[in-house]
Amino acid sequence: MESLWNQTLAELRSSLPVQDFTAWIACLRTSPATGDALTVEAPTVFHRNWVRDHFLERIRSTATHVAGHPVAVSLAVG
């Protein structure tokens, strides 16, 4: 899943404004994979909630596009 996450990050980097990517997406990391699910960890609860409210659907659709099949994406605090 790390390769999927790295490819998803590259797509997001090219499609989001630099300020949004740098502030909210660049610091996200993945947890160990479980099946076809992608767990993305944010550094704080506030950060997780902001990403959930503003970017989660974009992350899901981008990961699905990169993988070529539906990918479940969940957020956690790491």
All heavy atoms as a GROMACS GRO file, in nm:
protein
  607
    1MET      N    1   0.082  -0.121   0.000
    1MET     CA    2   0.000   0.000   0.000
    1MET      C    3   0.086   0.127   0.000
    1MET      O    4   0.038   0.230  -0.038
    1MET     CB    5  -0.093   0.002   0.122
    1MET     CG    6  -0.217  -0.080   0.108
    1MET     SD    7  -0.321  -0.018  -0.023
    1MET     CE    8  -0.435  -0.150  -0.038
    2GLU      N    9   0.210   0.114   0.044
    2GLU     CA   10   0.294   0.234   0.046
    2GLU      C   11   0.317   0.287  -0.095
    2GLU      O   12   0.316   0.407  -0.117
    2GLU     CB   13   0.427   0.207   0.115
    2GLU     CG   14   0.508   0.333   0.125
    2GLU     CD   15   0.596   0.338   0.248
    2GLU    OE1   16   0.576   0.258   0.340
    2GLU    OE2   17   0.681   0.425   0.251
    3SER      N   18   0.333   0.197  -0.191
    3SER     CA   19   0.349   0.240  -0.330
    3SER      C   20   0.222   0.312  -0.378
    3SER      O   21   0.231   0.415  -0.443
    3SER     CB   22   0.378   0.119  -0.418
    3SER     OG   23   0.383   0.159  -0.553
    4LEU      N   24   0.107   0.257  -0.343
    4LEU     CA   25  -0.020   0.322  -0.378
    4LEU      C   26  -0.026   0.460  -0.314
    4LEU      O   27  -0.064   0.558  -0.380
    4LEU     CB   28  -0.139   0.238  -0.333
    4LEU     CG   29  -0.275   0.304  -0.343
    4LEU    CD1   30  -0.308   0.342  -0.487
    4LEU    CD2   31  -0.383   0.214  -0.285
    5TRP      N   32   0.014   0.471  -0.188
    5TRP     CA   33   0.010   0.600  -0.121
    5TRP      C   34   0.106   0.698  -0.187
    5TRP      O   35   0.073   0.814  -0.208
    5TRP     CB   36   0.041   0.585   0.028
    5TRP     CG   37   0.042   0.717   0.099
    5TRP    CD1   38   0.147   0.774   0.165
    5TRP    CD2   39  -0.065   0.811   0.108
    5TRP    NE1   40   0.112   0.897   0.215
    5TRP    CE2   41  -0.019   0.922   0.182
    5TRP    CE3   42  -0.197   0.812   0.063
    5TRP    CZ2   43  -0.098   1.032   0.211
    5TRP    CZ3   44  -0.277   0.924   0.091
    5TRP    CH2   45  -0.227   1.032   0.164
    6ASN      N   46   0.225   0.653  -0.221
    6ASN     CA   47   0.323   0.742  -0.286
    6ASN      C   48   0.271   0.792  -0.421
    6ASN      O   49   0.288   0.908  -0.456
    6ASN     CB   50   0.458   0.673  -0.301
    6ASN     CG   51   0.528   0.655  -0.169
    6ASN    OD1   52   0.503   0.729  -0.074
    6ASN    ND2   53   0.614   0.556  -0.161
    7GLN      N   54   0.208   0.704  -0.497
    7GLN     CA   55   0.150   0.744  -0.626
    7GLN      C   56   0.033   0.840  -0.605
    7GLN      O   57   0.015   0.936  -0.681
    7GLN     CB   58   0.107   0.622  -0.705
    7GLN     CG   59   0.222   0.537  -0.751
    7GLN     CD   60   0.176   0.406  -0.814
    7GLN    OE1   61   0.059   0.373  -0.814
    7GLN    NE2   62   0.272   0.331  -0.865
    8THR      N   63  -0.047   0.814  -0.502
    8THR     CA   64  -0.160   0.902  -0.470
    8THR      C   65  -0.107   1.039  -0.431
    8THR      O   66  -0.161   1.142  -0.475
    8THR     CB   67  -0.246   0.841  -0.357
    8THR    OG1   68  -0.296   0.714  -0.402
    8THR    CG2   69  -0.362   0.931  -0.321
    9LEU      N   70  -0.002   1.043  -0.349
    9LEU     CA   71   0.058   1.171  -0.311
    9LEU      C   72   0.106   1.248  -0.433
    9LEU      O   73   0.087   1.370  -0.442
    9LEU     CB   74   0.176   1.149  -0.216
    9LEU     CG   75   0.145   1.126  -0.070
    9LEU    CD1   76   0.275   1.098   0.007
    9LEU    CD2   77   0.072   1.244  -0.010
   10ALA      N   78   0.168   1.180  -0.526
   10ALA     CA   79   0.218   1.246  -0.648
   10ALA      C   80   0.103   1.308  -0.726
   10ALA      O   81   0.113   1.421  -0.775
   10ALA     CB   82   0.296   1.147  -0.734
   11GLU      N   83  -0.008   1.235  -0.738
   11GLU     CA   84  -0.126   1.288  -0.809
   11GLU      C   85  -0.184   1.409  -0.735
   11GLU      O   86  -0.220   1.509  -0.798
   11GLU     CB   87  -0.234   1.180  -0.822
   11GLU     CG   88  -0.199   1.068  -0.916
   11GLU     CD   89  -0.215   1.108  -1.061
   11GLU    OE1   90  -0.301   1.191  -1.093
   11GLU    OE2   91  -0.137   1.054  -1.143
   12LEU      N   92  -0.194   1.398  -0.603
   12LEU     CA   93  -0.247   1.509  -0.525
   12LEU      C   94  -0.156   1.631  -0.533
   12LEU      O   95  -0.204   1.744  -0.544
   12LEU     CB   96  -0.267   1.467  -0.379
   12LEU     CG   97  -0.377   1.364  -0.354
   12LEU    CD1   98  -0.368   1.310  -0.212
   12LEU    CD2   99  -0.514   1.425  -0.379
   13ARG      N  100  -0.026   1.609  -0.531
   13ARG     CA  101   0.070   1.719  -0.540
   13ARG      C  102   0.050   1.797  -0.670
   13ARG      O  103   0.057   1.919  -0.672
   13ARG     CB  104   0.213   1.666  -0.534
   13ARG     CG  105   0.320   1.775  -0.537
   13ARG     CD  106   0.462   1.720  -0.532
   13ARG     NE  107   0.487   1.654  -0.404
   13ARG     CZ  108   0.512   1.523  -0.390
   13ARG    NH1  109   0.516   1.444  -0.495
   13ARG    NH2  110   0.535   1.472  -0.271
   14SER      N  111   0.022   1.726  -0.778
   14SER     CA  112   0.006   1.794  -0.907
   14SER      C  113  -0.132   1.855  -0.927
   14SER      O  114  -0.149   1.939  -1.014
   14SER     CB  115   0.038   1.697  -1.022
   14SER     OG  116  -0.060   1.596  -1.030
   15SER      N  117  -0.229   1.814  -0.846
   15SER     CA  118  -0.366   1.864  -0.868
   15SER      C  119  -0.416   1.963  -0.764
   15SER      O  120  -0.518   2.027  -0.786
   15SER     CB  121  -0.463   1.746  -0.878
   15SER     OG  122  -0.472   1.679  -0.754
   16LEU      N  123  -0.347   1.975  -0.652
   16LEU     CA  124  -0.390   2.067  -0.546
   16LEU      C  125  -0.301   2.192  -0.547
   16LEU      O  126  -0.185   2.185  -0.587
   16LEU     CB  127  -0.377   2.001  -0.409
   16LEU     CG  128  -0.476   1.891  -0.376
   16LEU    CD1  129  -0.436   1.823  -0.244
   16LEU    CD2  130  -0.618   1.945  -0.365
   17PRO      N  131  -0.354   2.304  -0.498
   17PRO     CA  132  -0.268   2.421  -0.479
   17PRO      C  133  -0.151   2.386  -0.385
   17PRO      O  134  -0.167   2.308  -0.290
   17PRO     CB  135  -0.360   2.524  -0.414
   17PRO     CG  136  -0.498   2.482  -0.454
   17PRO     CD  137  -0.493   2.331  -0.462
   18VAL      N  138  -0.036   2.440  -0.412
   18VAL     CA  139   0.085   2.410  -0.335
   18VAL      C  140   0.061   2.431  -0.186
   18VAL      O  141   0.103   2.349  -0.103
   18VAL     CB  142   0.204   2.495  -0.384
   18VAL    CG1  143   0.324   2.480  -0.293
   18VAL    CG2  144   0.239   2.458  -0.526
   19GLN      N  145  -0.006   2.541  -0.149
   19GLN     CA  146  -0.028   2.571  -0.007
   19GLN      C  147  -0.112   2.462   0.059
   19GLN      O  148  -0.083   2.421   0.172
   19GLN     CB  149  -0.100   2.705   0.011
   19GLN     CG  150  -0.028   2.823  -0.046
   19GLN     CD  151  -0.063   2.848  -0.193
   19GLN    OE1  152  -0.108   2.761  -0.266
   19GLN    NE2  153  -0.040   2.970  -0.236
   20ASP      N  154  -0.216   2.414  -0.008
   20ASP     CA  155  -0.300   2.308   0.049
   20ASP      C  156  -0.222   2.179   0.064
   20ASP      O  157  -0.229   2.113   0.168
   20ASP     CB  158  -0.424   2.283  -0.038
   20ASP     CG  159  -0.526   2.394  -0.027
   20ASP    OD1  160  -0.518   2.475   0.067
   20ASP    OD2  161  -0.616   2.399  -0.114
   21PHE      N  162  -0.150   2.143  -0.040
   21PHE     CA  163  -0.073   2.018  -0.034
   21PHE      C  164   0.030   2.024   0.078
   21PHE      O  165   0.041   1.931   0.159
   21PHE     CB  166  -0.004   1.988  -0.168
   21PHE     CG  167   0.070   1.859  -0.163
   21PHE    CD1  168   0.005   1.739  -0.186
   21PHE    CD2  169   0.206   1.856  -0.132
   21PHE    CE1  170   0.074   1.618  -0.178
   21PHE    CE2  171   0.275   1.736  -0.124
   21PHE     CZ  172   0.208   1.617  -0.148
   22THR      N  173   0.104   2.132   0.086
   22THR     CA  174   0.210   2.146   0.186
   22THR      C  175   0.153   2.146   0.328
   22THR      O  176   0.206   2.079   0.417
   22THR     CB  177   0.291   2.274   0.161
   22THR    OG1  178   0.345   2.267   0.029
   22THR    CG2  179   0.404   2.289   0.261
   23ALA      N  180   0.046   2.220   0.350
   23ALA     CA  181  -0.009   2.234   0.485
   23ALA      C  182  -0.083   2.111   0.534
   23ALA      O  183  -0.076   2.078   0.652
   23ALA     CB  184  -0.102   2.356   0.489
   24TRP      N  185  -0.156   2.042   0.444
   24TRP     CA  186  -0.248   1.940   0.490
   24TRP      C  187  -0.218   1.799   0.444
   24TRP      O  188  -0.252   1.702   0.512
   24TRP     CB  189  -0.391   1.977   0.448
   24TRP     CG  190  -0.431   2.106   0.505
   24TRP    CD1  191  -0.446   2.225   0.440
   24TRP    CD2  192  -0.459   2.134   0.642
   24TRP    NE1  193  -0.481   2.324   0.528
   24TRP    CE2  194  -0.491   2.271   0.653
   24TRP    CE3  195  -0.462   2.056   0.758
   24TRP    CZ2  196  -0.524   2.330   0.774
   24TRP    CZ3  197  -0.495   2.116   0.879
   24TRP    CH2  198  -0.525   2.252   0.886
   25ILE      N  199  -0.153   1.781   0.331
   25ILE     CA  200  -0.137   1.648   0.274
   25ILE      C  201   0.004   1.593   0.291
   25ILE      O  202   0.023   1.475   0.320
   25ILE     CB  203  -0.175   1.648   0.123
   25ILE    CG1  204  -0.316   1.706   0.102
   25ILE    CG2  205  -0.161   1.510   0.063
   25ILE    CD1  206  -0.428   1.628   0.167
   26ALA      N  207   0.105   1.675   0.273
   26ALA     CA  208   0.244   1.628   0.272
   26ALA      C  209   0.285   1.555   0.400
   26ALA      O  210   0.367   1.464   0.394
   26ALA     CB  211   0.339   1.745   0.246
   27CYS      N  212   0.227   1.590   0.512
   27CYS     CA  213   0.268   1.528   0.639
   27CYS      C  214   0.191   1.400   0.671
   27CYS      O  215   0.219   1.334   0.771
   27CYS     CB  216   0.252   1.627   0.753
   27CYS     SG  217   0.083   1.675   0.782
   28LEU      N  218   0.096   1.362   0.588
   28LEU     CA  219   0.019   1.240   0.613
   28LEU      C  220   0.105   1.118   0.582
   28LEU      O  221   0.186   1.119   0.491
   28LEU     CB  222  -0.107   1.238   0.526
   28LEU     CG  223  -0.206   1.352   0.547
   28LEU    CD1  224  -0.320   1.341   0.447
   28LEU    CD2  225  -0.259   1.352   0.689
   29ARG      N  226   0.086   1.013   0.660
   29ARG     CA  227   0.160   0.888   0.642
   29ARG      C  228   0.061   0.772   0.639
   29ARG      O  229  -0.050   0.785   0.684
   29ARG     CB  230   0.259   0.866   0.758
   29ARG     CG  231   0.360   0.978   0.775
   29ARG     CD  232   0.460   0.978   0.661
   29ARG     NE  233   0.553   1.089   0.673
   29ARG     CZ  234   0.555   1.194   0.592
   29ARG    NH1  235   0.469   1.203   0.493
   29ARG    NH2  236   0.642   1.290   0.607
   30THR      N  237   0.106   0.657   0.592
   30THR     CA  238   0.020   0.539   0.591
   30THR      C  239   0.057   0.446   0.705
   30THR      O  240   0.173   0.440   0.747
   30THR     CB  241   0.030   0.462   0.459
   30THR    OG1  242   0.165   0.428   0.436
   30THR    CG2  243  -0.026   0.542   0.345
   31SER      N  244  -0.042   0.373   0.750
   31SER     CA  245  -0.022   0.265   0.847
   31SER      C  246   0.000   0.136   0.768
   31SER      O  247  -0.026   0.133   0.649
   31SER     CB  248  -0.148   0.248   0.933
   31SER     OG  249  -0.169   0.360   1.013
   32PRO      N  250   0.043   0.030   0.835
   32PRO     CA  251   0.054  -0.098   0.764
   32PRO      C  252  -0.079  -0.135   0.697
   32PRO      O  253  -0.186  -0.112   0.753
   32PRO     CB  254   0.089  -0.197   0.875
   32PRO     CG  255   0.156  -0.113   0.978
   32PRO     CD  256   0.087   0.021   0.972
   33ALA      N  257  -0.070  -0.187   0.577
   33ALA     CA  258  -0.189  -0.217   0.497
   33ALA      C  259  -0.267  -0.333   0.555
   33ALA      O  260  -0.212  -0.426   0.612
   33ALA     CB  261  -0.148  -0.250   0.354
   34THR      N  262  -0.399  -0.324   0.538
   34THR     CA  263  -0.487  -0.434   0.571
   34THR      C  264  -0.579  -0.456   0.452
   34THR      O  265  -0.673  -0.380   0.428
   34THR     CB  266  -0.572  -0.404   0.697
   34THR    OG1  267  -0.640  -0.279   0.678
   34THR    CG2  268  -0.485  -0.394   0.821
   35GLY      N  269  -0.549  -0.557   0.372
   35GLY     CA  270  -0.629  -0.584   0.253
   35GLY      C  271  -0.620  -0.470   0.153
   35GLY      O  272  -0.512  -0.420   0.125
   36ASP      N  273  -0.735  -0.430   0.101
   36ASP     CA  274  -0.741  -0.320   0.005
   36ASP      C  275  -0.773  -0.187   0.073
   36ASP      O  276  -0.811  -0.092   0.006
   36ASP     CB  277  -0.845  -0.349  -0.103
   36ASP     CG  278  -0.787  -0.430  -0.217
   36ASP    OD1  279  -0.663  -0.438  -0.225
   36ASP    OD2  280  -0.864  -0.484  -0.295
   37ALA      N  281  -0.759  -0.182   0.204
   37ALA     CA  282  -0.787  -0.058   0.277
   37ALA      C  283  -0.658   0.021   0.296
   37ALA      O  284  -0.551  -0.036   0.316
   37ALA     CB  285  -0.850  -0.090   0.412
   38LEU      N  286  -0.672   0.151   0.289
   38LEU     CA  287  -0.558   0.242   0.308
   38LEU      C  288  -0.589   0.327   0.430
   38LEU      O  289  -0.688   0.400   0.432
   38LEU     CB  290  -0.542   0.329   0.183
   38LEU     CG  291  -0.426   0.426   0.178
   38LEU    CD1  292  -0.293   0.350   0.180
   38LEU    CD2  293  -0.435   0.508   0.051
   39THR      N  294  -0.508   0.314   0.535
   39THR     CA  295  -0.524   0.396   0.653
   39THR      C  296  -0.418   0.505   0.650
   39THR      O  297  -0.300   0.477   0.641
   39THR     CB  298  -0.510   0.314   0.782
   39THR    OG1  299  -0.609   0.211   0.782
   39THR    CG2  300  -0.528   0.401   0.905
   40VAL      N  301  -0.465   0.628   0.654
   40VAL     CA  302  -0.378   0.745   0.645
   40VAL      C  303  -0.374   0.810   0.783
   40VAL      O  304  -0.479   0.835   0.843
   40VAL     CB  305  -0.430   0.843   0.538
   40VAL    CG1  306  -0.342   0.965   0.530
   40VAL    CG2  307  -0.438   0.773   0.403
   41GLU      N  308  -0.254   0.836   0.831
   41GLU     CA  309  -0.237   0.894   0.965
   41GLU      C  310  -0.201   1.041   0.956
   41GLU      O  311  -0.111   1.080   0.882
   41GLU     CB  312  -0.128   0.820   1.041
   41GLU     CG  313  -0.163   0.676   1.071
   41GLU     CD  314  -0.054   0.605   1.149
   41GLU    OE1  315   0.058   0.658   1.162
   41GLU    OE2  316  -0.082   0.495   1.198
   42ALA      N  317  -0.271   1.120   1.035
   42ALA     CA  318  -0.244   1.263   1.049
   42ALA      C  319  -0.172   1.285   1.182
   42ALA      O  320  -0.185   1.205   1.274
   42ALA     CB  321  -0.375   1.341   1.046
   43PRO      N  322  -0.098   1.395   1.194
   43PRO     CA  323  -0.020   1.416   1.316
   43PRO      C  324  -0.103   1.454   1.439
   43PRO      O  325  -0.060   1.429   1.552
   43PRO     CB  326   0.076   1.528   1.280
   43PRO     CG  327   0.016   1.595   1.161
   43PRO     CD  328  -0.066   1.492   1.090
   44THR      N  329  -0.219   1.514   1.421
   44THR     CA  330  -0.302   1.556   1.534
   44THR      C  331  -0.450   1.531   1.502
   44THR      O  332  -0.487   1.513   1.386
   44THR     CB  333  -0.286   1.707   1.565
   44THR    OG1  334  -0.339   1.782   1.454
   44THR    CG2  335  -0.140   1.744   1.590
   45VAL      N  336  -0.532   1.536   1.606
   45VAL     CA  337  -0.677   1.521   1.587
   45VAL      C  338  -0.731   1.636   1.502
   45VAL      O  339  -0.811   1.614   1.411
   45VAL     CB  340  -0.749   1.515   1.724
   45VAL    CG1  341  -0.900   1.522   1.707
   45VAL    CG2  342  -0.709   1.389   1.799
   46PHE      N  343  -0.685   1.758   1.529
   46PHE     CA  344  -0.730   1.873   1.450
   46PHE      C  345  -0.697   1.853   1.303
   46PHE      O  346  -0.781   1.876   1.215
   46PHE     CB  347  -0.665   2.002   1.501
   46PHE     CG  348  -0.701   2.122   1.416
   46PHE    CD1  349  -0.821   2.187   1.435
   46PHE    CD2  350  -0.615   2.166   1.317
   46PHE    CE1  351  -0.856   2.296   1.356
   46PHE    CE2  352  -0.648   2.275   1.237
   46PHE     CZ  353  -0.769   2.340   1.257
   47HIS      N  354  -0.575   1.809   1.275
   47HIS     CA  355  -0.531   1.787   1.137
   47HIS      C  356  -0.617   1.679   1.071
   47HIS      O  357  -0.662   1.695   0.957
   47HIS     CB  358  -0.384   1.747   1.137
   47HIS     CG  359  -0.316   1.766   1.005
   47HIS    ND1  360  -0.229   1.868   0.981
   47HIS    CD2  361  -0.324   1.695   0.890
   47HIS    CE1  362  -0.186   1.860   0.856
   47HIS    NE2  363  -0.242   1.756   0.800
   48ARG      N  364  -0.638   1.569   1.142
   48ARG     CA  365  -0.722   1.461   1.089
   48ARG      C  366  -0.861   1.512   1.055
   48ARG      O  367  -0.915   1.484   0.948
   48ARG     CB  368  -0.732   1.346   1.189
   48ARG     CG  369  -0.819   1.232   1.134
   48ARG     CD  370  -0.879   1.145   1.239
   48ARG     NE  371  -0.963   1.223   1.329
   48ARG     CZ  372  -0.996   1.184   1.451
   48ARG    NH1  373  -0.952   1.071   1.499
   48ARG    NH2  374  -1.073   1.259   1.527
   49ASN      N  375  -0.920   1.588   1.144
   49ASN     CA  376  -1.055   1.638   1.122
   49ASN      C  377  -1.060   1.734   1.003
   49ASN      O  378  -1.154   1.731   0.924
   49ASN     CB  379  -1.109   1.706   1.248
   49ASN     CG  380  -1.134   1.608   1.360
   49ASN    OD1  381  -1.136   1.486   1.339
   49ASN    ND2  382  -1.149   1.659   1.480
   50TRP      N  383  -0.959   1.818   0.989
   50TRP     CA  384  -0.954   1.911   0.876
   50TRP      C  385  -0.944   1.835   0.743
   50TRP      O  386  -1.015   1.862   0.647
   50TRP     CB  387  -0.838   2.009   0.891
   50TRP     CG  388  -0.835   2.110   0.782
   50TRP    CD1  389  -0.772   2.099   0.662
   50TRP    CD2  390  -0.904   2.235   0.779
   50TRP    NE1  391  -0.795   2.210   0.586
   50TRP    CE2  392  -0.876   2.295   0.655
   50TRP    CE3  393  -0.985   2.302   0.870
   50TRP    CZ2  394  -0.925   2.419   0.620
   50TRP    CZ3  395  -1.034   2.426   0.835
   50TRP    CH2  396  -1.006   2.483   0.712
   51VAL      N  397  -0.855   1.737   0.741
   51VAL     CA  398  -0.839   1.656   0.619
   51VAL      C  399  -0.969   1.581   0.589
   51VAL      O  400  -1.013   1.576   0.474
   51VAL     CB  401  -0.719   1.560   0.633
   51VAL    CG1  402  -0.715   1.458   0.519
   51VAL    CG2  403  -0.589   1.638   0.638
   52ARG      N  404  -1.031   1.525   0.691
   52ARG     CA  405  -1.157   1.453   0.672
   52ARG      C  406  -1.262   1.545   0.610
   52ARG      O  407  -1.331   1.508   0.516
   52ARG     CB  408  -1.208   1.400   0.807
   52ARG     CG  409  -1.341   1.325   0.796
   52ARG     CD  410  -1.404   1.303   0.932
   52ARG     NE  411  -1.436   1.432   0.990
   52ARG     CZ  412  -1.433   1.460   1.120
   52ARG    NH1  413  -1.397   1.368   1.206
   52ARG    NH2  414  -1.465   1.579   1.164
   53ASP      N  415  -1.273   1.665   0.662
   53ASP     CA  416  -1.378   1.757   0.617
   53ASP      C  417  -1.349   1.821   0.481
   53ASP      O  418  -1.442   1.859   0.411
   53ASP     CB  419  -1.399   1.867   0.720
   53ASP     CG  420  -1.455   1.814   0.851
   53ASP    OD1  421  -1.505   1.700   0.854
   53ASP    OD2  422  -1.446   1.887   0.952
   54HIS      N  423  -1.222   1.833   0.444
   54HIS     CA  424  -1.188   1.907   0.323
   54HIS      C  425  -1.121   1.826   0.212
   54HIS      O  426  -1.127   1.867   0.096
   54HIS     CB  427  -1.096   2.025   0.359
   54HIS     CG  428  -1.164   2.125   0.445
   54HIS    ND1  429  -1.158   2.120   0.583
   54HIS    CD2  430  -1.241   2.231   0.415
   54HIS    CE1  431  -1.228   2.220   0.634
   54HIS    NE2  432  -1.280   2.289   0.533
   55PHE      N  433  -1.058   1.713   0.246
   55PHE     CA  434  -0.980   1.642   0.145
   55PHE      C  435  -1.006   1.492   0.135
   55PHE      O  436  -0.955   1.429   0.043
   55PHE     CB  437  -0.829   1.662   0.169
   55PHE     CG  438  -0.785   1.804   0.156
   55PHE    CD1  439  -0.751   1.878   0.268
   55PHE    CD2  440  -0.777   1.866   0.032
   55PHE    CE1  441  -0.711   2.010   0.256
   55PHE    CE2  442  -0.737   1.997   0.019
   55PHE     CZ  443  -0.703   2.070   0.131
   56LEU      N  444  -1.080   1.434   0.227
   56LEU     CA  445  -1.093   1.288   0.228
   56LEU      C  446  -1.152   1.234   0.098
   56LEU      O  447  -1.101   1.137   0.043
   56LEU     CB  448  -1.175   1.241   0.349
   56LEU     CG  449  -1.189   1.089   0.363
   56LEU    CD1  450  -1.052   1.021   0.368
   56LEU    CD2  451  -1.270   1.056   0.487
   57GLU      N  452  -1.256   1.295   0.048
   57GLU     CA  453  -1.316   1.245  -0.077
   57GLU      C  454  -1.217   1.256  -0.192
   57GLU      O  455  -1.210   1.168  -0.278
   57GLU     CB  456  -1.447   1.317  -0.108
   57GLU     CG  457  -1.560   1.275  -0.016
   57GLU     CD  458  -1.579   1.124  -0.009
   57GLU    OE1  459  -1.582   1.057  -0.115
   57GLU    OE2  460  -1.590   1.070   0.103
   58ARG      N  461  -1.138   1.362  -0.195
   58ARG     CA  462  -1.037   1.379  -0.300
   58ARG      C  463  -0.930   1.272  -0.288
   58ARG      O  464  -0.885   1.215  -0.387
   58ARG     CB  465  -0.976   1.519  -0.288
   58ARG     CG  466  -0.872   1.555  -0.390
   58ARG     CD  467  -0.943   1.608  -0.516
   58ARG     NE  468  -0.852   1.666  -0.610
   58ARG     CZ  469  -0.833   1.796  -0.627
   58ARG    NH1  470  -0.897   1.884  -0.553
   58ARG    NH2  471  -0.752   1.839  -0.720
   59ILE      N  472  -0.888   1.242  -0.164
   59ILE     CA  473  -0.789   1.137  -0.143
   59ILE      C  474  -0.845   1.002  -0.188
   59ILE      O  475  -0.778   0.926  -0.257
   59ILE     CB  476  -0.745   1.132   0.005
   59ILE    CG1  477  -0.669   1.260   0.041
   59ILE    CG2  478  -0.661   1.008   0.034
   59ILE    CD1  479  -0.644   1.278   0.190
   60ARG      N  480  -0.969   0.972  -0.150
   60ARG     CA  481  -1.032   0.845  -0.190
   60ARG      C  482  -1.040   0.832  -0.342
   60ARG      O  483  -1.006   0.728  -0.398
   60ARG     CB  484  -1.173   0.834  -0.132
   60ARG     CG  485  -1.175   0.792   0.010
   60ARG     CD  486  -1.318   0.770   0.059
   60ARG     NE  487  -1.315   0.730   0.198
   60ARG     CZ  488  -1.398   0.775   0.290
   60ARG    NH1  489  -1.494   0.861   0.259
   60ARG    NH2  490  -1.388   0.733   0.413
   61SER      N  491  -1.089   0.936  -0.407
   61SER     CA  492  -1.105   0.926  -0.553
   61SER      C  493  -0.970   0.916  -0.622
   61SER      O  494  -0.955   0.843  -0.721
   61SER     CB  495  -1.187   1.043  -0.606
   61SER     OG  496  -1.119   1.165  -0.590
   62THR      N  497  -0.870   0.983  -0.570
   62THR     CA  498  -0.736   0.976  -0.630
   62THR      C  499  -0.675   0.838  -0.609
   62THR      O  500  -0.619   0.780  -0.703
   62THR     CB  501  -0.645   1.086  -0.572
   62THR    OG1  502  -0.705   1.213  -0.595
   62THR    CG2  503  -0.507   1.083  -0.635
   63ALA      N  504  -0.686   0.782  -0.490
   63ALA     CA  505  -0.633   0.648  -0.463
   63ALA      C  506  -0.704   0.544  -0.550
   63ALA      O  507  -0.640   0.453  -0.605
   63ALA     CB  508  -0.649   0.613  -0.316
   64THR      N  509  -0.834   0.557  -0.567
   64THR     CA  510  -0.911   0.466  -0.652
   64THR      C  511  -0.865   0.477  -0.797
   64THR      O  512  -0.846   0.377  -0.865
   64THR     CB  513  -1.061   0.495  -0.638
   64THR    OG1  514  -1.101   0.462  -0.504
   64THR    CG2  515  -1.143   0.415  -0.736
   65HIS      N  516  -0.844   0.599  -0.842
   65HIS     CA  517  -0.796   0.621  -0.979
   65HIS      C  518  -0.658   0.557  -0.999
   65HIS      O  519  -0.635   0.487  -1.098
   65HIS     CB  520  -0.790   0.770  -1.009
   65HIS     CG  521  -0.724   0.804  -1.139
   65HIS    ND1  522  -0.787   0.786  -1.260
   65HIS    CD2  523  -0.601   0.851  -1.166
   65HIS    CE1  524  -0.704   0.822  -1.356
   65HIS    NE2  525  -0.591   0.862  -1.302
   66VAL      N  526  -0.569   0.578  -0.906
   66VAL     CA  527  -0.433   0.525  -0.915
   66VAL      C  528  -0.435   0.372  -0.912
   66VAL      O  529  -0.365   0.306  -0.990
   66VAL     CB  530  -0.344   0.581  -0.802
   66VAL    CG1  531  -0.214   0.505  -0.790
   66VAL    CG2  532  -0.318   0.729  -0.825
   67ALA      N  533  -0.515   0.313  -0.823
   67ALA     CA  534  -0.519   0.168  -0.807
   67ALA      C  535  -0.594   0.099  -0.920
   67ALA      O  536  -0.569  -0.018  -0.950
   67ALA     CB  537  -0.583   0.131  -0.673
   68GLY      N  538  -0.689   0.169  -0.981
   68GLY     CA  539  -0.769   0.107  -1.086
   68GLY      C  540  -0.885   0.026  -1.033
   68GLY      O  541  -0.952  -0.045  -1.108
   69HIS      N  542  -0.911   0.037  -0.904
   69HIS     CA  543  -1.025  -0.029  -0.839
   69HIS      C  544  -1.056   0.047  -0.711
   69HIS      O  545  -0.972   0.122  -0.662
   69HIS     CB  546  -0.996  -0.177  -0.810
   69HIS     CG  547  -0.876  -0.199  -0.724
   69HIS    ND1  548  -0.879  -0.187  -0.587
   69HIS    CD2  549  -0.747  -0.229  -0.756
   69HIS    CE1  550  -0.759  -0.212  -0.537
   69HIS    NE2  551  -0.677  -0.236  -0.639
   70PRO      N  552  -1.177   0.030  -0.657
   70PRO     CA  553  -1.213   0.104  -0.536
   70PRO      C  554  -1.117   0.073  -0.419
   70PRO      O  555  -1.079  -0.041  -0.397
   70PRO     CB  556  -1.354   0.053  -0.502
   70PRO     CG  557  -1.407   0.006  -0.633
   70PRO     CD  558  -1.288  -0.051  -0.708
   71VAL      N  559  -1.078   0.180  -0.352
   71VAL     CA  560  -0.989   0.169  -0.236
   71VAL      C  561  -1.057   0.238  -0.118
   71VAL      O  562  -1.096   0.354  -0.128
   71VAL     CB  563  -0.852   0.236  -0.263
   71VAL    CG1  564  -0.765   0.235  -0.138
   71VAL    CG2  565  -0.781   0.170  -0.379
   72ALA      N  566  -1.074   0.164  -0.009
   72ALA     CA  567  -1.128   0.223   0.113
   72ALA      C  568  -1.017   0.301   0.181
   72ALA      O  569  -0.907   0.251   0.201
   72ALA     CB  570  -1.181   0.116   0.206
   73VAL      N  571  -1.046   0.428   0.215
   73VAL     CA  572  -0.948   0.513   0.282
   73VAL      C  573  -1.006   0.558   0.415
   73VAL      O  574  -1.118   0.608   0.420
   73VAL     CB  575  -0.912   0.636   0.196
   73VAL    CG1  576  -0.814   0.726   0.270
   73VAL    CG2  577  -0.855   0.595   0.061
   74SER      N  578  -0.931   0.537   0.522
   74SER     CA  579  -0.973   0.585   0.652
   74SER      C  580  -0.862   0.671   0.710
   74SER      O  581  -0.746   0.660   0.672
   74SER     CB  582  -1.007   0.470   0.746
   74SER     OG  583  -0.894   0.388   0.764
   75LEU      N  584  -0.902   0.759   0.802
   75LEU     CA  585  -0.806   0.850   0.865
   75LEU      C  586  -0.787   0.813   1.011
   75LEU      O  587  -0.882   0.772   1.078
   75LEU     CB  588  -0.857   0.994   0.856
   75LEU     CG  589  -0.865   1.053   0.717
   75LEU    CD1  590  -0.931   1.191   0.723
   75LEU    CD2  591  -0.727   1.066   0.655
   76ALA      N  592  -0.667   0.828   1.057
   76ALA     CA  593  -0.634   0.803   1.197
   76ALA      C  594  -0.535   0.910   1.244
   76ALA      O  595  -0.485   0.988   1.164
   76ALA     CB  596  -0.571   0.664   1.211
   77VAL      N  597  -0.511   0.911   1.373
   77VAL     CA  598  -0.409   1.000   1.429
   77VAL      C  599  -0.289   0.912   1.461
   77VAL      O  600  -0.301   0.812   1.530
   77VAL     CB  601  -0.461   1.072   1.555
   77VAL    CG1  602  -0.352   1.157   1.616
   77VAL    CG2  603  -0.583   1.155   1.522
   78GLY      N  604  -0.174   0.951   1.408
   78GLY     CA  605  -0.055   0.867   1.425
   78GLY      C  606   0.047   0.928   1.517
   78GLY      O  607   0.055   1.041   1.546
   0.00000   0.00000   0.00000
